[in-house]
Amino acid sequence: MTENMIAIAMVFIGLFLIGGVFSLARQGLKLGAAACAVGAALAITAGVMWW
């Protein structure tokens, strides 16, 4: 793994938000799911770039 804990945290946050996307989509909250998807994409991208 990497020594950079911030990168690992960002990827973890992104995966957590992906779970939120599925949860909000099942509840019919499409706007919230879209906002969570954008946040997840940003967090995973930041984690990968930080790595």
All heavy atoms as TSV, in Angstrom:
chain	resi	resn	atom	element	x	y	z
A	1	MET	N	N	0.838	-1.188	0.000
A	1	MET	CA	C	0.000	0.000	0.000
A	1	MET	C	C	0.881	1.248	0.000
A	1	MET	O	O	2.082	1.186	-0.065
A	1	MET	CB	C	-0.905	0.007	1.231
A	1	MET	CG	C	-2.005	-1.038	1.227
A	1	MET	SD	S	-3.194	-0.871	-0.091
A	1	MET	CE	C	-4.256	0.377	0.541
A	2	THR	N	N	0.227	2.325	0.134
A	2	THR	CA	C	0.934	3.597	0.092
A	2	THR	C	C	1.138	4.144	1.504
A	2	THR	O	O	0.433	3.781	2.436
A	2	THR	CB	C	0.150	4.612	-0.756
A	2	THR	OG1	O	0.879	5.816	-0.775
A	2	THR	CG2	C	-1.219	4.873	-0.197
A	3	GLU	N	N	2.076	5.014	1.649
A	3	GLU	CA	C	2.318	5.662	2.930
A	3	GLU	C	C	1.365	6.832	3.146
A	3	GLU	O	O	1.262	7.351	4.244
A	3	GLU	CB	C	3.757	6.170	2.976
A	3	GLU	CG	C	4.793	5.080	2.885
A	3	GLU	CD	C	4.884	4.277	4.173
A	3	GLU	OE1	O	4.689	4.861	5.243
A	3	GLU	OE2	O	5.122	3.073	4.068
A	4	ASN	N	N	0.681	7.245	2.090
A	4	ASN	CA	C	-0.151	8.437	2.166
A	4	ASN	C	C	-1.565	8.071	2.632
A	4	ASN	O	O	-2.369	7.546	1.865
A	4	ASN	CB	C	-0.188	9.112	0.795
A	4	ASN	CG	C	-0.639	10.532	0.886
A	4	ASN	OD1	O	-1.203	10.949	1.885
A	4	ASN	ND2	N	-0.406	11.290	-0.163
A	5	MET	N	N	-1.850	8.361	3.874
A	5	MET	CA	C	-3.145	7.992	4.453
A	5	MET	C	C	-4.291	8.847	3.906
A	5	MET	O	O	-5.436	8.409	3.902
A	5	MET	CB	C	-3.093	8.115	5.976
A	5	MET	CG	C	-2.093	7.168	6.615
A	5	MET	SD	S	-2.421	5.445	6.234
A	5	MET	CE	C	-3.769	5.140	7.315
A	6	ILE	N	N	-3.993	10.046	3.432
A	6	ILE	CA	C	-5.047	10.913	2.888
A	6	ILE	C	C	-5.613	10.299	1.606
A	6	ILE	O	O	-6.831	10.329	1.383
A	6	ILE	CB	C	-4.511	12.334	2.639
A	6	ILE	CG1	C	-4.120	12.972	3.969
A	6	ILE	CG2	C	-5.556	13.181	1.927
A	6	ILE	CD1	C	-3.461	14.317	3.837
A	7	ALA	N	N	-4.750	9.721	0.782
A	7	ALA	CA	C	-5.222	9.092	-0.452
A	7	ALA	C	C	-6.138	7.914	-0.136
A	7	ALA	O	O	-7.189	7.746	-0.763
A	7	ALA	CB	C	-4.036	8.633	-1.299
A	8	ILE	N	N	-5.766	7.119	0.852
A	8	ILE	CA	C	-6.598	5.982	1.245
A	8	ILE	C	C	-7.933	6.481	1.796
A	8	ILE	O	O	-8.991	5.923	1.485
A	8	ILE	CB	C	-5.861	5.119	2.282
A	8	ILE	CG1	C	-4.632	4.481	1.640
A	8	ILE	CG2	C	-6.768	4.057	2.866
A	8	ILE	CD1	C	-3.704	3.811	2.615
A	9	ALA	N	N	-7.895	7.540	2.584
A	9	ALA	CA	C	-9.129	8.096	3.145
A	9	ALA	C	C	-10.043	8.627	2.041
A	9	ALA	O	O	-11.264	8.435	2.103
A	9	ALA	CB	C	-8.799	9.205	4.135
A	10	MET	N	N	-9.477	9.283	1.040
A	10	MET	CA	C	-10.305	9.823	-0.044
A	10	MET	C	C	-10.978	8.707	-0.842
A	10	MET	O	O	-12.152	8.814	-1.213
A	10	MET	CB	C	-9.457	10.697	-0.970
A	10	MET	CG	C	-8.975	11.980	-0.335
A	10	MET	SD	S	-10.287	13.026	0.295
A	10	MET	CE	C	-10.972	13.654	-1.207
A	11	VAL	N	N	-10.242	7.633	-1.114
A	11	VAL	CA	C	-10.841	6.505	-1.838
A	11	VAL	C	C	-11.932	5.872	-0.981
A	11	VAL	O	O	-13.004	5.520	-1.493
A	11	VAL	CB	C	-9.753	5.479	-2.240
A	11	VAL	CG1	C	-10.375	4.209	-2.788
A	11	VAL	CG2	C	-8.808	6.096	-3.263
A	12	PHE	N	N	-11.701	5.734	0.323
A	12	PHE	CA	C	-12.711	5.181	1.219
A	12	PHE	C	C	-13.965	6.051	1.245
A	12	PHE	O	O	-15.085	5.538	1.195
A	12	PHE	CB	C	-12.145	5.032	2.632
A	12	PHE	CG	C	-13.139	4.492	3.612
A	12	PHE	CD1	C	-13.462	3.155	3.616
A	12	PHE	CD2	C	-13.763	5.334	4.518
A	12	PHE	CE1	C	-14.394	2.652	4.512
A	12	PHE	CE2	C	-14.694	4.853	5.416
A	12	PHE	CZ	C	-15.011	3.500	5.421
A	13	ILE	N	N	-13.789	7.357	1.304
A	13	ILE	CA	C	-14.935	8.273	1.294
A	13	ILE	C	C	-15.704	8.135	-0.027
A	13	ILE	O	O	-16.936	8.134	-0.044
A	13	ILE	CB	C	-14.469	9.719	1.523
A	13	ILE	CG1	C	-14.005	9.888	2.968
A	13	ILE	CG2	C	-15.575	10.724	1.204
A	13	ILE	CD1	C	-13.292	11.191	3.246
A	14	GLY	N	N	-14.973	8.009	-1.137
A	14	GLY	CA	C	-15.627	7.822	-2.427
A	14	GLY	C	C	-16.445	6.553	-2.481
A	14	GLY	O	O	-17.583	6.544	-2.976
A	15	LEU	N	N	-15.905	5.458	-1.934
A	15	LEU	CA	C	-16.656	4.198	-1.908
A	15	LEU	C	C	-17.877	4.300	-1.000
A	15	LEU	O	O	-18.935	3.753	-1.309
A	15	LEU	CB	C	-15.742	3.060	-1.461
A	15	LEU	CG	C	-14.614	2.708	-2.434
A	15	LEU	CD1	C	-13.694	1.668	-1.804
A	15	LEU	CD2	C	-15.161	2.223	-3.752
A	16	PHE	N	N	-17.739	5.023	0.103
A	16	PHE	CA	C	-18.872	5.250	1.000
A	16	PHE	C	C	-19.968	6.031	0.285
A	16	PHE	O	O	-21.160	5.723	0.408
A	16	PHE	CB	C	-18.385	6.003	2.237
A	16	PHE	CG	C	-19.461	6.288	3.232
A	16	PHE	CD1	C	-19.928	5.292	4.068
A	16	PHE	CD2	C	-19.998	7.556	3.341
A	16	PHE	CE1	C	-20.918	5.558	5.001
A	16	PHE	CE2	C	-20.980	7.834	4.269
A	16	PHE	CZ	C	-21.447	6.831	5.098
A	17	LEU	N	N	-19.580	7.034	-0.491
A	17	LEU	CA	C	-20.569	7.829	-1.226
A	17	LEU	C	C	-21.224	7.025	-2.341
A	17	LEU	O	O	-22.395	7.265	-2.666
A	17	LEU	CB	C	-19.907	9.087	-1.786
A	17	LEU	CG	C	-19.572	10.156	-0.750
A	17	LEU	CD1	C	-18.766	11.279	-1.391
A	17	LEU	CD2	C	-20.827	10.694	-0.107
A	18	ILE	N	N	-20.516	6.071	-2.920
A	18	ILE	CA	C	-21.138	5.200	-3.923
A	18	ILE	C	C	-22.262	4.393	-3.283
A	18	ILE	O	O	-23.327	4.194	-3.890
A	18	ILE	CB	C	-20.084	4.293	-4.584
A	18	ILE	CG1	C	-19.203	5.123	-5.501
A	18	ILE	CG2	C	-20.742	3.162	-5.366
A	18	ILE	CD1	C	-18.026	4.372	-6.090
A	19	GLY	N	N	-22.045	3.944	-2.058
A	19	GLY	CA	C	-23.129	3.276	-1.323
A	19	GLY	C	C	-24.315	4.203	-1.113
A	19	GLY	O	O	-25.463	3.783	-1.176
A	20	GLY	N	N	-24.026	5.479	-0.865
A	20	GLY	CA	C	-25.094	6.470	-0.721
A	20	GLY	C	C	-25.875	6.671	-2.006
A	20	GLY	O	O	-27.081	6.900	-1.975
A	21	VAL	N	N	-25.189	6.579	-3.132
A	21	VAL	CA	C	-25.868	6.703	-4.429
A	21	VAL	C	C	-26.904	5.597	-4.576
A	21	VAL	O	O	-28.060	5.853	-4.942
A	21	VAL	CB	C	-24.851	6.661	-5.591
A	21	VAL	CG1	C	-25.559	6.533	-6.928
A	21	VAL	CG2	C	-23.963	7.888	-5.572
A	22	PHE	N	N	-26.512	4.349	-4.284
A	22	PHE	CA	C	-27.455	3.235	-4.403
A	22	PHE	C	C	-28.614	3.389	-3.426
A	22	PHE	O	O	-29.765	3.133	-3.772
A	22	PHE	CB	C	-26.737	1.900	-4.184
A	22	PHE	CG	C	-25.856	1.508	-5.326
A	22	PHE	CD1	C	-24.493	1.396	-5.146
A	22	PHE	CD2	C	-26.386	1.253	-6.576
A	22	PHE	CE1	C	-23.669	1.048	-6.194
A	22	PHE	CE2	C	-25.573	0.899	-7.636
A	22	PHE	CZ	C	-24.209	0.798	-7.449
A	23	SER	N	N	-28.310	3.813	-2.203
A	23	SER	CA	C	-29.357	3.981	-1.199
A	23	SER	C	C	-30.353	5.060	-1.602
A	23	SER	O	O	-31.568	4.860	-1.521
A	23	SER	CB	C	-28.716	4.331	0.142
A	23	SER	OG	O	-29.701	4.606	1.103
A	24	LEU	N	N	-29.849	6.203	-2.032
A	24	LEU	CA	C	-30.743	7.300	-2.419
A	24	LEU	C	C	-31.526	6.965	-3.690
A	24	LEU	O	O	-32.688	7.355	-3.825
A	24	LEU	CB	C	-29.944	8.585	-2.608
A	24	LEU	CG	C	-29.388	9.192	-1.313
A	24	LEU	CD1	C	-28.425	10.319	-1.638
A	24	LEU	CD2	C	-30.516	9.681	-0.432
A	25	ALA	N	N	-30.900	6.246	-4.608
A	25	ALA	CA	C	-31.611	5.866	-5.837
A	25	ALA	C	C	-32.766	4.908	-5.522
A	25	ALA	O	O	-33.829	5.005	-6.139
A	25	ALA	CB	C	-30.637	5.227	-6.822
A	26	ARG	N	N	-32.552	3.998	-4.578
A	26	ARG	CA	C	-33.624	3.068	-4.207
A	26	ARG	C	C	-34.781	3.794	-3.536
A	26	ARG	O	O	-35.923	3.341	-3.610
A	26	ARG	CB	C	-33.084	1.983	-3.287
A	26	ARG	CG	C	-32.172	1.011	-4.008
A	26	ARG	CD	C	-31.738	-0.109	-3.116
A	26	ARG	NE	N	-32.894	-0.972	-2.863
A	26	ARG	CZ	C	-32.969	-1.818	-1.851
A	26	ARG	NH1	N	-31.990	-1.908	-0.995
A	26	ARG	NH2	N	-34.029	-2.571	-1.702
A	27	GLN	N	N	-34.498	4.899	-2.863
A	27	GLN	CA	C	-35.549	5.670	-2.200
A	27	GLN	C	C	-36.245	6.632	-3.153
A	27	GLN	O	O	-37.215	7.281	-2.780
A	27	GLN	CB	C	-34.959	6.456	-1.036
A	27	GLN	CG	C	-34.442	5.594	0.081
A	27	GLN	CD	C	-33.821	6.409	1.183
A	27	GLN	OE1	O	-34.162	7.573	1.391
A	27	GLN	NE2	N	-32.885	5.812	1.896
A	28	GLY	N	N	-35.738	6.750	-4.367
A	28	GLY	CA	C	-36.349	7.634	-5.351
A	28	GLY	C	C	-35.855	9.063	-5.293
A	28	GLY	O	O	-36.468	9.949	-5.885
A	29	LEU	N	N	-34.787	9.314	-4.579
A	29	LEU	CA	C	-34.235	10.668	-4.463
A	29	LEU	C	C	-33.124	10.843	-5.500
A	29	LEU	O	O	-31.938	10.743	-5.188
A	29	LEU	CB	C	-33.696	10.897	-3.042
A	29	LEU	CG	C	-34.725	10.716	-1.928
A	29	LEU	CD1	C	-34.054	10.726	-0.578
A	29	LEU	CD2	C	-35.762	11.809	-2.017
A	30	LYS	N	N	-33.536	11.098	-6.720
A	30	LYS	CA	C	-32.579	11.141	-7.822
A	30	LYS	C	C	-31.622	12.328	-7.739
A	30	LYS	O	O	-30.456	12.207	-8.091
A	30	LYS	CB	C	-33.312	11.144	-9.153
A	30	LYS	CG	C	-34.061	9.850	-9.377
A	30	LYS	CD	C	-34.678	9.811	-10.738
A	30	LYS	CE	C	-35.635	8.663	-10.818
A	30	LYS	NZ	N	-35.200	7.553	-11.548
A	31	LEU	N	N	-32.091	13.458	-7.262
A	31	LEU	CA	C	-31.215	14.625	-7.138
A	31	LEU	C	C	-30.125	14.379	-6.087
A	31	LEU	O	O	-28.951	14.701	-6.297
A	31	LEU	CB	C	-32.034	15.862	-6.782
A	31	LEU	CG	C	-31.271	17.180	-6.753
A	31	LEU	CD1	C	-30.686	17.479	-8.121
A	31	LEU	CD2	C	-32.169	18.297	-6.300
A	32	GLY	N	N	-30.508	13.788	-4.974
A	32	GLY	CA	C	-29.527	13.450	-3.940
A	32	GLY	C	C	-28.543	12.404	-4.420
A	32	GLY	O	O	-27.347	12.463	-4.111
A	33	ALA	N	N	-29.029	11.430	-5.188
A	33	ALA	CA	C	-28.153	10.398	-5.725
A	33	ALA	C	C	-27.160	11.004	-6.710
A	33	ALA	O	O	-25.985	10.624	-6.734
A	33	ALA	CB	C	-28.979	9.302	-6.402
A	34	ALA	N	N	-27.612	11.959	-7.511
A	34	ALA	CA	C	-26.719	12.605	-8.468
A	34	ALA	C	C	-25.648	13.421	-7.742
A	34	ALA	O	O	-24.472	13.399	-8.126
A	34	ALA	CB	C	-27.515	13.493	-9.418
A	35	ALA	N	N	-26.045	14.111	-6.679
A	35	ALA	CA	C	-25.080	14.899	-5.903
A	35	ALA	C	C	-24.056	13.976	-5.243
A	35	ALA	O	O	-22.855	14.275	-5.211
A	35	ALA	CB	C	-25.806	15.730	-4.859
A	36	CYS	N	N	-24.520	12.849	-4.719
A	36	CYS	CA	C	-23.607	11.878	-4.110
A	36	CYS	C	C	-22.673	11.281	-5.162
A	36	CYS	O	O	-21.498	11.031	-4.876
A	36	CYS	CB	C	-24.401	10.756	-3.457
A	36	CYS	SG	S	-24.369	10.785	-1.677
A	37	ALA	N	N	-23.170	11.043	-6.361
A	37	ALA	CA	C	-22.335	10.485	-7.427
A	37	ALA	C	C	-21.228	11.453	-7.812
A	37	ALA	O	O	-20.079	11.042	-8.035
A	37	ALA	CB	C	-23.197	10.141	-8.642
A	38	VAL	N	N	-21.554	12.742	-7.876
A	38	VAL	CA	C	-20.530	13.746	-8.191
A	38	VAL	C	C	-19.481	13.784	-7.082
A	38	VAL	O	O	-18.276	13.801	-7.351
A	38	VAL	CB	C	-21.180	15.137	-8.395
A	38	VAL	CG1	C	-20.129	16.223	-8.459
A	38	VAL	CG2	C	-22.035	15.142	-9.646
A	39	GLY	N	N	-19.930	13.767	-5.837
A	39	GLY	CA	C	-18.993	13.756	-4.722
A	39	GLY	C	C	-18.118	12.522	-4.710
A	39	GLY	O	O	-16.919	12.591	-4.423
A	40	ALA	N	N	-18.699	11.367	-5.023
A	40	ALA	CA	C	-17.927	10.121	-5.067
A	40	ALA	C	C	-16.877	10.172	-6.166
A	40	ALA	O	O	-15.726	9.769	-5.957
A	40	ALA	CB	C	-18.866	8.934	-5.285
A	41	ALA	N	N	-17.263	10.684	-7.324
A	41	ALA	CA	C	-16.304	10.779	-8.427
A	41	ALA	C	C	-15.156	11.725	-8.075
A	41	ALA	O	O	-13.989	11.425	-8.352
A	41	ALA	CB	C	-17.017	11.255	-9.694
A	42	LEU	N	N	-15.480	12.828	-7.436
A	42	LEU	CA	C	-14.436	13.774	-7.042
A	42	LEU	C	C	-13.514	13.178	-5.985
A	42	LEU	O	O	-12.289	13.342	-6.046
A	42	LEU	CB	C	-15.067	15.068	-6.527
A	42	LEU	CG	C	-15.737	15.946	-7.565
A	42	LEU	CD1	C	-16.455	17.116	-6.880
A	42	LEU	CD2	C	-14.733	16.476	-8.559
A	43	ALA	N	N	-14.084	12.473	-5.007
A	43	ALA	CA	C	-13.269	11.905	-3.926
A	43	ALA	C	C	-12.356	10.800	-4.448
A	43	ALA	O	O	-11.168	10.748	-4.093
A	43	ALA	CB	C	-14.176	11.358	-2.824
A	44	ILE	N	N	-12.872	9.939	-5.308
A	44	ILE	CA	C	-12.039	8.850	-5.846
A	44	ILE	C	C	-10.964	9.427	-6.762
A	44	ILE	O	O	-9.803	8.990	-6.723
A	44	ILE	CB	C	-12.914	7.797	-6.553
A	44	ILE	CG1	C	-13.740	7.061	-5.510
A	44	ILE	CG2	C	-12.061	6.828	-7.352
A	44	ILE	CD1	C	-14.727	6.090	-6.075
A	45	THR	N	N	-11.320	10.412	-7.562
A	45	THR	CA	C	-10.320	11.054	-8.426
A	45	THR	C	C	-9.223	11.717	-7.596
A	45	THR	O	O	-8.037	11.568	-7.903
A	45	THR	CB	C	-10.989	12.096	-9.339
A	45	THR	OG1	O	-12.005	11.452	-10.108
A	45	THR	CG2	C	-9.983	12.752	-10.254
A	46	ALA	N	N	-9.605	12.391	-6.529
A	46	ALA	CA	C	-8.608	13.024	-5.665
A	46	ALA	C	C	-7.709	11.978	-5.017
A	46	ALA	O	O	-6.488	12.169	-4.933
A	46	ALA	CB	C	-9.306	13.862	-4.597
A	47	GLY	N	N	-8.292	10.882	-4.562
A	47	GLY	CA	C	-7.496	9.827	-3.947
A	47	GLY	C	C	-6.502	9.202	-4.911
A	47	GLY	O	O	-5.346	8.956	-4.579
A	48	VAL	N	N	-6.956	8.967	-6.139
A	48	VAL	CA	C	-6.066	8.358	-7.136
A	48	VAL	C	C	-4.964	9.329	-7.543
A	48	VAL	O	O	-3.794	8.943	-7.675
A	48	VAL	CB	C	-6.882	7.895	-8.373
A	48	VAL	CG1	C	-5.976	7.525	-9.524
A	48	VAL	CG2	C	-7.771	6.719	-7.989
A	49	MET	N	N	-5.292	10.591	-7.712
A	49	MET	CA	C	-4.279	11.565	-8.091
A	49	MET	C	C	-3.286	11.823	-6.952
A	49	MET	O	O	-2.124	12.101	-7.191
A	49	MET	CB	C	-4.937	12.869	-8.527
A	49	MET	CG	C	-5.676	12.740	-9.851
A	49	MET	SD	S	-6.432	14.273	-10.378
A	49	MET	CE	C	-5.005	15.202	-10.831
A	50	TRP	N	N	-3.762	11.705	-5.695
A	50	TRP	CA	C	-2.903	11.941	-4.545
A	50	TRP	C	C	-1.931	10.765	-4.365
A	50	TRP	O	O	-0.849	10.917	-3.836
A	50	TRP	CB	C	-3.743	12.067	-3.296
A	50	TRP	CG	C	-3.194	13.010	-2.268
A	50	TRP	CD1	C	-1.912	13.061	-1.805
A	50	TRP	CD2	C	-3.906	14.032	-1.587
A	50	TRP	NE1	N	-1.791	14.030	-0.860
A	50	TRP	CE2	C	-3.013	14.649	-0.708
A	50	TRP	CE3	C	-5.217	14.462	-1.626
A	50	TRP	CZ2	C	-3.385	15.677	0.132
A	50	TRP	CZ3	C	-5.589	15.478	-0.794
A	50	TRP	CH2	C	-4.681	16.082	0.072
A	51	TRP	N	N	-2.367	9.567	-4.773
A	51	TRP	CA	C	-1.582	8.354	-4.627
A	51	TRP	C	C	-0.288	8.519	-5.356
A	51	TRP	O	O	0.771	8.198	-5.018
A	51	TRP	CB	C	-2.357	7.179	-5.180
A	51	TRP	CG	C	-1.935	5.856	-4.651
A	51	TRP	CD1	C	-0.702	5.297	-4.712
A	51	TRP	CD2	C	-2.765	4.902	-3.991
A	51	TRP	NE1	N	-0.732	4.062	-4.148
A	51	TRP	CE2	C	-1.958	3.790	-3.703
A	51	TRP	CE3	C	-4.103	4.891	-3.647
A	51	TRP	CZ2	C	-2.474	2.673	-3.063
A	51	TRP	CZ3	C	-4.601	3.778	-3.023
A	51	TRP	CH2	C	-3.786	2.687	-2.725
